[in-house]
């Protein structure tokens, strides 16, 4: 090996370019095969409608109120569900980062919904919150209502389903981020006279902010892609006709693959906009790292 070759390798290594980059090849192939290629293929299909020009599928989607309104419907379900999951996960994860008896059992109970799946969750909601479910029987038996409260086959059925299935993800992510914050920072603040609220809002929350933003984005994407819940416990032709249903109907009811691809691309674009806004706003709380010397 010549001296010039060694010099080139040395300069590349100083810039982080060495043989270890080959370890990225499998992940790169995976991303290209399962994400980049389908996305590009979807764009290509959406630009090839049967008639009307390259942008006809997008023009039809945005000029048809029945299709266009699915964006607002999906956002109205996904954004609150993601926000509730993150807000509920923070105090529980904050309390559970310490050691106490029964921690493993409680953690398991909180994570169990992740194993149930959408269908079992929907069946449970129908049995519990349906017109003849336990909840309504309890209300009717206690004389609190004269007729069953409608909590399924509408907005609330889908919302509850997304909260139940999305909370375990949010909880585990927030717990992992909290474990990366050095607890000695709060102890030091306590020795200086800082109360619980001051320690949380001035130390823990700013350090946790980047993690909360990431958690919100992931839970939002999970909720925004809702499909089974919108059908099983929602009103797929009315109040819970989300954008994924519009894409499904275009592809497998009307066999208009250009329109289906256009709906899917719009769906991805909306998700990207929300994620960009959230990740941009997180810098208002904290611009550093969550690494606190632990985890």
N, C-alpha and C positions, 0 to 999 in steps of 0.2 A: 504494500500500500504506500503510495507516494506521499510526500510531505504536503503537497497541495491538497490531496484528497482529505488528509487528516485535518488540515486547516479549515476546509469547507465544512466538514462534519462538526468541528469544534464550534464554528460560528453558528451553524444551524442549532446545535445543542444549546448554545447560550440563548437562543430565541425560542427554545422549547420545542424544536423540531428534531425528533430523534425516532428510533425504532419503536418506542412506546406508543407512538401515534397509531401504529398498526392495530393496537387494541381497540381503536375506535371504529375499525372497519365493520365488524359485525353489527354494532349499533347503528352505524350509518346506513348499511344495507337494509336493516330492519325499518328504519324511519322512512327511507326512500320507497321501499316496497309496500309498506302498510299505510303511509300517510301522504307522502309527496306525490307518488304516482296516482293513487285514487283521486286526490284533489285536482291534479292537472287533468286527469281523464274526465272528471265531472265537469270542469270548466269547458273542456272541448265538446262534450255532449250537449251542454246547455247552450252552446253557440251554434248548434246544428238543428234547429227546429224544422218541422216539416214544411212550414211556410212562414213568410213574414220577415225574413232577414235574420241576421245573426243574433240580434238582441230582442227578438220577438218574444222569447220565453220570459225574459226579465220584464219587458214592457207589459206583457199580459199579467204577470204576477202583481206588479205595482199598480196597475190600473183597475184590477178587479178587487173591490173592497173585501170580498169574502176571503180572498187569498191574502191580501195585504194586512188585514186585521189580525192574522195569526201571529204576526210579529209582536204586536202589543199584548195579545193574550198570553203568549209564551213568556214574555218579559214580566207580565203581571203575576205570573205563577212562580217563575224561577228566581227572580230577584228577592222577594220576601222570604222564600223558603231558604235560600242560601244565607241571607242575613240572619234569620232566626237560628239556623244551625250553628253559625259562627258565634253569635251572642250567647247561645245556650252552652256551647262547648267551653267558652273561656272560664266562667266561674267554676265549673265542675273540674276541668283540667287543672286549674289553679289550685284547687283544694286537694286534688289527688296526686300532685307531684311529690308530696311528702310521704312518709311511711306511717301506716296505721293498720290496725287489724281489719282483715276483710277486704283489703285493697284489690287483690287479684280477683276475688269473687265479684266485686262491684264493677271492675273493669270488664270482666267477661260479660256481665249482664248488660252493660252499656253497648258492647260491641256485637251482641247476639243478632240484632236486626240486620247486620250486614250479611248474615248467612241465610236469611229467610228468602230473599228474592222478591221480585215485584209481585208475582202472582200470589204467593202466600200472604204478603203484606196486604194486598188488595182484598183477599178473602177474609183476613182478620178484621179489616176495617168494615167490611160489609156485615160481618157477624156482630161487631161491637157497636158501630155507629149507624147501621142501616135502619130503615123504618121499623123493622121488627127486631132490631138488635138489643143487646143488654142495656145500652145507655138509654135508649128511648123507652124501654120497658121500665127502667128505674124511674125516669122522669114522670111517666104516665102513672105508675103505681104510687108515687109520692104526691101526685096531684099538682105538680109544678107546671105542666103543660096540658092542653086539651087534645093535641094531636102531635104525632111524631115530628121531631125536629129534622129537617132535611140537611144531612151532613155528608151524604154520598151522592154520586152521579151528578155532581156539580163542582164548582171551584174548590170547595173545602175538602172534598174527598181527595182530589189530586194534591192539594196543598199538604194535607196530613200525611199522605203517602210519601211525598218527597222529603218531608221533615224526618219521618221515621227511618227511611232508607239512607238519607244523606247525613244524619247526625253522627253515626259511627265514624265516617270518614273525617268529618270536621273535628270530632273529639280526639281521634288518634293523631291528627296532624298538629292540632294546637298543643296537645300533651307533649309531642316530640319537640316542638319549638320551645315550650316552657322548660323542658329538661336541659336545653342548651343555654339557659340563662343562669349565671352563677348566683346561687342563693346568698352568697356572702355579700353581694351588693345591697340586698335588702336588709341584711343584718347590720351592715355598717350604717345604713341610713337610720335604722331603728335606734342604734346607740347615740345618734345625733339628735334624737327626739322626734323623728318623723313618724307620723301615725300611719295606720294601715292604708288609708286612702291616699296619702301623699306618696307612700312607697309604691303603691300599685300604679297610680296615674303618672308619676314623674320618673319612675325607674322601669318597672316591669312592662307597662303598656307601650312606651316608646321602643323598647327593645323587642317587644313582641309584634309591633306593627307590621314589619315586612312579612312575618309568618302569617299574620291574620289576612293580609292582602292576598297572599298565595293561596291560603285555605279558602277564602271567599271565591277566588277565581275557579279553583278546582270544583268546589261544591256547586257553583253557578253553572259550569259547563255540564256537570252531571244532571242538574235539574233542568237546564234548558233543552236537553236532548230527550225530555220525557216523552214516552210513547205508550207503553202498556198501561200505566196508571191513568193516563188521560182517557183511555178507552174503558178500562175495567171499573174504575170508581169515579169517572168523570162524565162529561156530556160531550162526546166526540163530534157531534154535529152542531153544537151550540157554544156554550160558555167555555168549554175546555178544548175547542178545536185548535190545537197548537200547530206550529209550523211543520213538525215531523209528520203529523197526520196529513197535512196538505201534500207533502212530498210523497208519502205512501200512496195516497189516492191517485195522484198524478201518474205514478209509475205502474201501479197494479190494479187500478180500477179503470183509468182512462188510457193506459199504456202510452202515455206521453212522456218519454224519458227525458226529453229536453226540458220540459216544465218541471219534472221531478228533480233533475240536476240543478236547475236554476233555483228552486226552493232550498235545496241543500246548500248551495253556495251562499245564498242570502243568509241562511242559518249560521253558517260558519263566519260570515262577515260580521253579523251582529255580535256573535260571541267574541270575535277579535276586537271589536270596538269597545265592548264592556271591559274586557280584560286590559286593554290598553289604558282606558280611563282609570281603572282601579290601581294598576301598577304605577301610573303617573301620580295619582293622589297620595299613595303611601309615602312618598318622599316628603310630604308636608308634615308627617309625624316624626319620621326618623330617616336619616340618610346613611346610617352605618350598618353594621352587621349584627345579627342576632347572637353571634358567638360571644359568650360571656366567660369563657374559660372552662366550661364544663359541657359534657355531652358530645 
